[in-house]
Amino acid sequence: LQLQAFLTSFTVCSLSIVAMLSELRRRNDALRLRERAIESLGEGVVIADTRLPDMPVIYVNPSFERLTGYASDEMVGRNCRVLQGTDREQDDLKVLRQALQRGEPARAVVRNYRKNGQLFLNDLTLTPVRDEQGTRDRPHDLTPASWPPRRTPTRMER
């Protein structure tokens, strides 16, 4: 009788473990699909950690690398302002800073510079990341941003 009870308990535990492993596999597959989707986007994606001082980049996708000339390992740990060079007095940068402080989304066009120094207009979207309850997951959590060069700047924009 004790053996039968043990075997029944063992079977129930084994089935529970199999169910948990199946759920973990399903979630892992979904995460890999999302990762491949972000890696495949034609627009650059940057994620920065706003909880840390100076909001360092924690991820860039391959399109960001192609568009800016900066490799992932050159950007991770740095602030995105490196793309502004010395051109930091732009009105739209103020809009982005205010949105970051408030934890709100924003869109702006700023002058950025590729690693080789070439100017490009950065039409970027700042999007806070929210948790399951809809609140900010982190203080001002950050930023998938798009970085496609849209057009050549006019003489006044230079």
MOQUIKA-V230344 format. One record per residue. OMEGA is omega in radians with two decimals (999 if undefined). Layout:
OMEGA + OMEGA
This chain:
3.11 + 3.13 + 3.14 + 3.11 + 3.10 + -3.12 + 3.10 + 3.12 + 3.13 + -3.14 + 3.12 + 3.12 + 3.14 + 3.12 + 3.10 + 3.13 + 3.12 + 3.12 + 3.12 + 3.12 + 3.10 + 3.12 + 3.09 + 3.11 + 3.13 + 3.13 + 3.12 + 3.09 + 3.12 + 3.11 + 3.11 + 3.10 + 3.11 + 3.13 + 3.12 + 3.12 + 3.13 + 3.13 + -3.07 + -3.11 + 3.07 + 3.10 + 3.11 + 3.08 + 3.10 + 3.00 + 3.14 + -3.13 + -3.10 + 3.09 + -3.06 + 3.09 + 3.10 + 3.04 + -3.08 + 3.04 + 3.06 + -3.14 + 2.89 + 3.12 + -3.10 + 3.11 + 3.07 + -3.13 + -3.14 + -3.07 + -3.05 + -3.06 + 3.12 + 3.06 + 3.14 + -3.09 + 3.05 + -3.09 + -3.09 + -3.12 + 3.14 + 3.04 + -3.13 + -3.12 + 3.07 + 3.13 + 3.14 + -3.06 + 3.10 + -3.08 + -2.98 + 3.13 + -3.14 + -3.11 + -3.10 + 3.06 + 3.09 + 3.10 + -3.14 + 3.13 + 3.12 + 3.12 + 3.10 + -3.14 + -3.10 + -3.08 + -3.10 + 3.04 + 3.11 + 3.04 + -3.11 + 3.01 + -3.13 + 3.06 + 3.08 + -3.09 + 3.07 + 3.14 + -3.13 + 3.10 + -3.12 + 3.12 + 2.94 + 3.07 + -3.09 + 3.08 + -2.99 + 3.08 + 3.10 + -3.06 + 3.07 + 3.08 + -3.07 + 3.11 + -3.07 + -3.14 + 3.12 + 3.09 + 3.12 + -3.12 + 3.12 + 3.08 + -3.11 + -3.03 + -2.82 + -1.40 + 2.72 + -3.10 + 3.12 + -3.02 + -3.10 + 3.03 + -3.02 + -3.08 + 3.09 + -3.13 + 3.07 + -3.13 + -3.13 + -3.12 + -3.08 + 999
